[in-house]
């Protein structure tokens, strides 16, 4: 994510009034070497053990990183989906908010790693070491953790739907406020009196027995303290700076968008800041009420994210994935959603007036009571969508697919363009159980 501002020192501390440039999130030379050869990469790490590794936001999707030495590396927000990290060394690495969907981490060493907010949905972590790792807020839906060592790890606020902990070491694990623990598998897993349940209560022998797990009695021990990894601030180089006239200065990092309260405070204090968040991985994120107006979010992933009452007015959401996203009462006025996937998205009472929804996929979407006045829905697929009581005054439906759509009590005007490219008539509205108005 990059934030640019020409006059807001709280966002970017620069020594020039011209628009600054922020250096790339990752080290290009390091990424190139890792992609070239794991053997050469490991040799470099052996020769330079103190070298700081910055691969934050790097695209390593489907990469073969088997046995790679990534200890203490900064991999925050990196895309490692489908990658092979089999037997990789991730000890002490920063993988906060990394995208590790269906990643192979069999026998990997991720002890003391920082995996807060990471997406580990469907990840294969059999026999991996996650001892004293911080996975707070991580998505572990369908994750395979058979035989993994998670002793004294933090799994606070995690999603555990159908996670498999068979034979895992869960002694001292903190499950505070974890969701769907009842759907997880604990057969032959080791639980202790230092293991904390979502309720905050310690695990008992009875709780373990009911889940076919083993109970181990330990001496009472306080949970470990997790210290966030130290991150170097991004470098800001003001444009047109004469060579040698001044040094580039670090910019105070913006808050993570998932920290909605802090993020909104930053936006309120810096209303003109330009937000660029293209290709972000924010699936399942809790973003209710977030201020992302006029943000550039193209090709980002918001699948099943909560965007209730979010302010996205004027944002660029071209090509984004919003499948099953919750956008009840969201402000999407004037937003660009061209080519976006909104299948089964929930947008009850959302404001989409003047929005560009050309070519969007709205299969099964709920737009009950939504404001679509003046919206461009040309060539959109509205198969089985619910537009009951929505306002379509002046909307353009040229070439749109309306098979199975529910238009009961939707408001149609003479300025509404039908899929045939013609102005809507009272008879067309009546045929679709809609309400016609000349206004």
C-alpha positions as CSV (number, residue, x, y, z in Angstrom):
1,X,0.0,0.0,0.0
2,X,1.3,3.5,-0.8
3,X,0.0,6.8,0.4
4,X,0.9,10.0,-1.3
5,X,0.3,13.5,-0.2
6,X,1.8,16.8,-1.4
7,X,1.0,18.8,1.8
8,X,0.5,16.5,4.7
9,X,3.6,15.9,6.7
10,X,1.7,13.5,9.0
11,X,1.6,11.0,6.1
12,X,4.9,11.7,4.4
13,X,7.7,13.6,5.9
14,X,9.5,15.1,3.0
15,X,11.7,18.1,2.5
16,X,10.1,19.2,-0.7
17,X,6.6,20.5,-1.5
18,X,6.6,18.5,-4.7
19,X,4.9,15.1,-4.8
20,X,7.2,12.5,-3.1
21,X,8.0,9.0,-4.3
22,X,8.0,6.1,-2.0
23,X,10.5,3.3,-2.6
24,X,9.2,-0.2,-3.5
25,X,8.0,-2.2,-0.6
26,X,10.5,-5.0,-1.2
27,X,14.2,-5.3,-2.2
28,X,14.2,-6.0,-5.9
29,X,17.6,-7.6,-5.9
30,X,16.7,-9.9,-3.0
31,X,13.5,-11.0,-4.7
32,X,15.2,-11.7,-7.9
33,X,17.8,-13.9,-6.3
34,X,15.2,-15.8,-4.3
35,X,13.2,-16.4,-7.5
36,X,16.3,-17.5,-9.4
37,X,17.6,-20.2,-7.0
38,X,16.9,-21.3,-3.5
39,X,20.4,-22.8,-3.3
40,X,22.1,-19.5,-4.2
41,X,19.7,-17.7,-1.8
42,X,20.7,-19.9,1.1
43,X,24.4,-19.5,0.3
44,X,24.0,-15.7,0.4
45,X,22.2,-16.0,3.8
46,X,25.0,-18.1,5.1
47,X,27.6,-15.6,4.0
48,X,25.6,-12.6,5.2
49,X,23.6,-13.8,8.2
50,X,23.0,-10.2,9.5
51,X,21.7,-8.8,6.3
52,X,18.1,-7.5,6.6
53,X,15.7,-9.2,4.3
54,X,12.8,-7.2,2.9
55,X,10.3,-9.1,0.8
56,X,7.3,-7.2,2.1
57,X,4.4,-7.3,-0.5
58,X,6.5,-9.4,-2.8
59,X,4.6,-11.6,-5.3
60,X,5.8,-15.1,-4.6
61,X,2.6,-16.9,-5.7
62,X,3.1,-20.6,-6.5
63,X,6.9,-20.1,-6.0
64,X,9.0,-23.1,-5.1
65,X,10.8,-22.1,-1.9
66,X,11.4,-25.6,-0.5
67,X,14.1,-25.4,2.1
68,X,14.6,-21.6,1.7
69,X,16.2,-19.8,4.6
70,X,13.7,-16.9,5.3
71,X,14.5,-16.6,9.0
72,X,13.8,-13.1,10.4
73,X,12.8,-12.0,6.9
74,X,10.2,-9.3,6.4
75,X,7.4,-11.0,4.4
76,X,4.6,-8.8,5.6
77,X,1.7,-8.7,3.1
78,X,3.6,-10.9,0.7
79,X,1.6,-13.1,-1.6
80,X,2.7,-16.7,-1.0
81,X,-0.5,-18.4,-2.0
82,X,0.1,-21.8,-3.5
83,X,3.8,-21.6,-2.8
84,X,5.9,-24.4,-1.5
85,X,7.6,-23.6,1.8
86,X,8.2,-27.3,2.6
87,X,11.0,-27.5,5.2
88,X,11.6,-23.7,4.9
89,X,13.2,-21.8,7.7
90,X,10.7,-19.0,8.8
91,X,11.9,-18.7,12.3
92,X,11.2,-15.2,13.6
93,X,10.0,-14.1,10.2
94,X,7.4,-11.3,9.9
95,X,4.5,-12.7,7.9
96,X,1.9,-10.3,9.2
97,X,-1.1,-10.1,6.9
98,X,0.7,-12.4,4.4
99,X,-1.4,-14.3,1.9
100,X,-0.7,-18.0,2.4
101,X,-3.8,-19.5,1.0
102,X,-3.2,-23.2,0.2
103,X,0.5,-22.8,0.8
104,X,2.5,-25.9,1.5
105,X,4.4,-25.4,4.8
106,X,4.9,-29.0,5.6
107,X,7.7,-29.4,8.3
108,X,8.5,-25.7,8.0
109,X,10.1,-24.0,11.0
110,X,8.0,-20.9,11.8
111,X,8.7,-20.8,15.5
112,X,8.4,-17.3,16.9
113,X,7.2,-16.1,13.6
114,X,4.8,-13.2,13.4
115,X,1.7,-14.3,11.5
116,X,-0.9,-11.9,12.8
117,X,-3.7,-11.3,10.4
118,X,-2.3,-13.8,7.9
119,X,-4.6,-15.7,5.5
120,X,-3.7,-19.3,6.0
121,X,-7.0,-20.7,4.6
122,X,-6.4,-24.2,3.3
123,X,-2.6,-24.1,4.2
124,X,-0.9,-27.4,4.6
125,X,1.2,-27.2,7.8
126,X,1.6,-30.9,8.8
127,X,4.5,-31.3,11.3
128,X,5.4,-27.7,11.1
129,X,6.9,-25.9,14.0
130,X,4.9,-22.8,15.1
131,X,6.1,-22.8,18.6
132,X,5.6,-19.4,20.3
133,X,4.4,-18.0,17.0
134,X,1.8,-15.2,16.9
135,X,-1.1,-16.0,14.7
136,X,-3.6,-13.6,16.3
137,X,-6.4,-12.7,13.9
138,X,-5.2,-15.2,11.3
139,X,-7.6,-17.1,9.0
140,X,-7.1,-20.8,9.6
141,X,-10.2,-22.0,7.8
142,X,-9.6,-25.5,6.4
143,X,-5.9,-25.4,7.5
144,X,-4.2,-28.7,8.0
145,X,-2.0,-28.6,11.2
146,X,-1.7,-32.4,11.8
147,X,1.3,-33.0,14.1
148,X,2.3,-29.4,14.2
149,X,4.0,-27.9,17.3
150,X,2.1,-24.8,18.4
151,X,3.1,-24.8,22.0
152,X,2.6,-21.4,23.6
153,X,1.5,-19.9,20.3
154,X,-1.2,-17.2,20.2
155,X,-4.3,-18.0,18.2
156,X,-6.4,-15.2,19.6
157,X,-9.3,-14.0,17.4
158,X,-8.5,-16.6,14.7
159,X,-11.0,-18.3,12.4
160,X,-10.8,-22.1,13.0
161,X,-13.7,-23.4,10.8
162,X,-12.8,-27.0,10.0
163,X,-9.1,-26.5,10.9
164,X,-7.4,-29.8,11.5
165,X,-5.2,-30.0,14.7
166,X,-5.0,-33.8,14.8
167,X,-1.9,-34.9,16.9
168,X,-0.8,-31.2,17.2
169,X,0.9,-29.9,20.3
170,X,-1.4,-27.2,21.7
171,X,0.0,-26.9,25.2
172,X,-0.3,-23.3,26.4
173,X,-2.0,-22.1,23.2
174,X,-4.1,-19.0,23.6
175,X,-7.5,-19.4,21.7
176,X,-9.0,-16.3,23.3
177,X,-12.0,-15.1,21.2
178,X,-11.2,-17.7,18.4
179,X,-14.2,-18.4,16.2
180,X,-15.6,-21.8,15.1
181,X,-13.5,-23.8,17.5
182,X,-16.4,-26.2,17.7
183,X,-15.9,-27.1,14.0
184,X,-12.1,-27.8,14.4
185,X,-10.6,-31.3,14.8
186,X,-8.6,-32.1,17.9
187,X,-8.2,-35.8,17.7
188,X,-5.1,-36.9,19.7
189,X,-4.0,-33.3,20.1
190,X,-2.1,-32.4,23.3
191,X,-3.9,-29.8,25.4
192,X,-2.9,-28.6,28.8
193,X,-4.3,-26.6,31.7
194,X,-2.3,-23.6,30.2
195,X,-4.3,-23.8,27.0
196,X,-6.8,-21.0,27.0
197,X,-10.3,-21.5,25.4
198,X,-12.1,-18.7,23.4
199,X,-14.1,-17.9,26.6
200,X,-10.8,-17.1,28.4
201,X,-11.2,-20.2,30.6
202,X,-8.4,-22.9,30.8
203,X,-8.9,-26.2,29.1
204,X,-10.1,-29.0,31.4
205,X,-9.6,-32.7,31.1
206,X,-13.3,-33.1,30.4
207,X,-13.1,-30.6,27.5
208,X,-10.2,-32.4,26.0
209,X,-11.8,-35.8,26.4
210,X,-15.0,-34.7,24.7
211,X,-12.9,-33.8,21.6
212,X,-10.8,-37.0,21.6
213,X,-7.7,-34.9,22.6
214,X,-5.1,-35.7,25.2
215,X,-4.9,-33.6,28.4
216,X,-1.5,-32.8,29.9
217,X,-1.2,-31.4,33.5
218,X,1.5,-28.7,33.6
219,X,2.8,-26.2,36.1
220,X,0.8,-23.0,35.7
221,X,2.6,-20.6,33.4
222,X,1.8,-17.0,32.2
223,X,1.3,-16.7,28.5
224,X,4.3,-15.3,26.6
225,X,4.5,-11.6,25.5
226,X,4.5,-11.0,21.8
227,X,6.6,-8.1,20.7
228,X,5.8,-6.7,17.2
229,X,8.8,-7.0,14.8
230,X,10.7,-3.8,14.2
231,X,10.0,-2.4,10.8
232,X,12.1,0.0,8.9
233,X,10.1,3.0,7.7
234,X,9.6,3.4,3.9
235,X,12.0,5.7,2.2
236,X,10.6,8.9,0.7
237,X,12.5,10.7,-2.1
238,X,11.1,14.0,-3.1
239,X,10.8,14.5,-6.8
240,X,13.3,16.8,-8.6
241,X,15.7,16.6,-5.6
242,X,19.2,17.6,-6.9
243,X,21.7,14.8,-6.5
244,X,23.6,15.0,-3.2
245,X,21.5,18.0,-2.0
246,X,19.8,16.1,0.8
247,X,19.2,12.6,2.0
248,X,16.0,10.7,1.6
249,X,14.0,10.6,4.8
250,X,11.9,7.9,6.3
251,X,8.1,8.3,6.2
252,X,6.1,7.4,9.3
253,X,4.1,4.4,8.2
254,X,0.4,4.8,7.8
255,X,-1.8,2.6,10.0
256,X,-3.0,-0.7,8.7
257,X,-6.5,-0.3,7.1
258,X,-7.7,-3.3,9.2
259,X,-7.2,-1.0,12.3
260,X,-10.3,0.9,11.2
261,X,-10.4,3.4,14.1
262,X,-6.8,4.4,13.6
263,X,-7.2,4.4,9.8
264,X,-10.2,6.7,9.9
265,X,-8.5,9.1,12.2
266,X,-5.6,9.3,9.7
267,X,-8.1,10.0,6.9
268,X,-9.9,12.6,8.9
269,X,-6.7,14.5,9.6
270,X,-5.4,14.1,6.0
271,X,-8.5,14.3,3.8
272,X,-6.5,15.1,0.6
273,X,-4.1,12.1,1.0
274,X,-4.0,9.9,-2.1
275,X,-4.5,6.3,-1.2
276,X,-3.1,3.5,-3.5
277,X,-3.9,0.0,-2.4
278,X,-4.0,-2.0,-5.7
279,X,-4.0,-5.8,-5.5
280,X,-4.4,-5.8,-1.7
281,X,-5.3,-9.1,-0.1
282,X,-8.2,-8.2,2.3
283,X,-10.4,-11.3,2.1
284,X,-12.5,-11.8,5.2
285,X,-11.2,-8.5,6.7
286,X,-13.3,-6.6,9.2
287,X,-13.6,-3.2,7.6
288,X,-17.0,-2.0,8.8
289,X,-17.2,1.8,8.6
290,X,-13.8,2.2,7.0
291,X,-13.0,5.4,5.1
292,X,-11.7,4.5,1.6
293,X,-13.3,7.3,-0.4
294,X,-11.5,8.0,-3.6
295,X,-9.0,5.2,-2.9
296,X,-7.4,3.3,-5.7
297,X,-8.3,-0.4,-4.9
298,X,-8.2,-2.0,-8.4
299,X,-7.7,-5.7,-8.6
300,X,-7.8,-6.1,-4.8
301,X,-9.4,-9.1,-3.0
302,X,-12.3,-8.3,-0.6
303,X,-13.9,-11.8,-0.8
304,X,-16.3,-12.2,2.2
305,X,-14.9,-9.0,3.8
306,X,-17.2,-6.9,6.1
307,X,-17.6,-3.4,4.6
308,X,-20.9,-2.5,6.3
309,X,-21.4,1.3,6.2
310,X,-17.9,1.7,4.6
311,X,-17.3,5.0,2.7
312,X,-16.0,4.0,-0.7
313,X,-17.4,7.0,-2.6
314,X,-15.5,7.8,-5.7
315,X,-13.1,4.8,-5.2
316,X,-11.6,2.8,-8.1
317,X,-12.7,-0.8,-7.6
318,X,-12.2,-2.0,-11.2
319,X,-11.7,-5.7,-11.3
320,X,-11.9,-6.3,-7.6
321,X,-13.2,-9.5,-6.0
322,X,-16.1,-8.7,-3.7
323,X,-17.7,-12.2,-3.7
324,X,-20.0,-12.6,-0.7
325,X,-18.7,-9.3,0.7
326,X,-21.0,-7.6,3.2
327,X,-21.7,-4.0,2.1
328,X,-24.9,-3.1,3.9
329,X,-25.6,0.6,3.8
330,X,-22.1,1.3,2.2
331,X,-21.5,4.5,0.4
332,X,-20.5,3.5,-3.1
333,X,-21.6,6.7,-4.8
334,X,-19.7,7.3,-8.0
335,X,-17.5,4.2,-7.5
336,X,-15.9,2.5,-10.5
337,X,-16.7,-1.2,-10.3
338,X,-16.2,-2.1,-13.9
339,X,-15.5,-5.8,-14.4
340,X,-15.7,-6.4,-10.6
341,X,-17.0,-9.7,-9.2
342,X,-19.9,-9.1,-6.8
343,X,-21.4,-12.5,-6.8
344,X,-23.7,-13.0,-3.8
345,X,-22.5,-9.7,-2.3
346,X,-24.9,-8.2,0.3
347,X,-25.6,-4.5,-0.5
348,X,-28.9,-3.9,1.1
349,X,-29.6,-0.1,1.2
350,X,-26.2,0.7,-0.3
351,X,-25.8,3.9,-2.2
352,X,-24.5,3.1,-5.8
353,X,-25.9,6.2,-7.4
354,X,-23.8,7.2,-10.4
355,X,-21.6,4.1,-10.0
356,X,-20.0,2.4,-13.0
357,X,-21.0,-1.3,-12.8
358,X,-20.3,-2.1,-16.5
359,X,-19.7,-5.8,-17.0
360,X,-19.9,-6.6,-13.3
361,X,-20.9,-10.1,-12.1
362,X,-23.8,-9.6,-9.7
363,X,-25.1,-13.2,-9.7
364,X,-27.2,-13.7,-6.6
365,X,-26.3,-10.3,-5.2
366,X,-28.6,-8.6,-2.7
367,X,-29.4,-5.0,-3.7
368,X,-32.6,-4.7,-1.7
369,X,-33.5,-1.0,-1.3
370,X,-30.2,0.1,-2.9
371,X,-29.8,3.4,-4.7
372,X,-28.7,2.7,-8.3
373,X,-29.9,6.0,-9.7
374,X,-27.9,7.0,-12.8
375,X,-25.7,3.8,-12.4
376,X,-24.2,2.2,-15.5
377,X,-25.1,-1.5,-15.4
378,X,-24.6,-2.1,-19.1
379,X,-23.6,-5.7,-19.8
380,X,-23.8,-6.5,-16.1
381,X,-24.9,-10.0,-15.1
382,X,-27.8,-9.8,-12.7
383,X,-28.7,-13.4,-12.8
384,X,-30.9,-14.2,-9.7
385,X,-30.0,-10.8,-8.1
386,X,-32.5,-9.2,-5.7
387,X,-33.2,-5.6,-6.5
388,X,-36.5,-5.4,-4.6
389,X,-37.3,-1.8,-3.8
390,X,-34.1,-0.6,-5.4
391,X,-34.1,2.7,-7.2
392,X,-33.1,2.4,-10.9
393,X,-34.1,5.8,-12.0
394,X,-31.9,6.8,-14.9
395,X,-29.9,3.6,-14.7
396,X,-28.4,2.1,-17.9
397,X,-29.2,-1.6,-18.2
398,X,-28.2,-1.9,-21.9
399,X,-27.1,-5.5,-22.6
400,X,-27.6,-6.5,-18.9
401,X,-28.7,-10.1,-18.1
402,X,-31.8,-10.0,-16.0
403,X,-32.7,-13.7,-15.9
404,X,-34.3,-14.5,-12.5
405,X,-33.8,-11.0,-11.2
406,X,-36.2,-9.7,-8.6
407,X,-37.5,-6.2,-9.4
408,X,-40.5,-6.2,-7.2
409,X,-41.3,-2.6,-6.2
410,X,-38.1,-1.4,-7.7
411,X,-38.4,2.2,-9.0
412,X,-38.1,2.6,-12.8
413,X,-38.2,5.9,-14.6
414,X,-38.6,7.0,-18.2
415,X,-34.8,7.7,-18.1
416,X,-34.0,4.1,-17.2
417,X,-32.6,2.2,-20.2
418,X,-33.7,-1.4,-20.6
419,X,-31.5,-4.3,-21.6
420,X,-32.7,-3.8,-25.2
421,X,-31.2,-0.3,-25.2
422,X,-34.6,1.4,-25.1
423,X,-36.2,3.8,-22.6
424,X,-38.2,2.0,-20.0
425,X,-42.0,2.2,-20.2
426,X,-44.7,1.8,-17.7
427,X,-45.7,-1.5,-19.3
428,X,-42.1,-2.8,-19.0
429,X,-42.0,-1.8,-15.3
430,X,-45.4,-3.5,-14.7
431,X,-44.2,-6.7,-16.5
432,X,-41.3,-6.8,-14.0
433,X,-43.4,-6.0,-10.9
434,X,-41.6,-2.7,-10.6
435,X,-43.0,0.8,-10.0
436,X,-42.8,3.3,-12.8
437,X,-42.4,7.1,-12.4
438,X,-42.2,9.9,-14.9
439,X,-39.9,11.9,-12.6
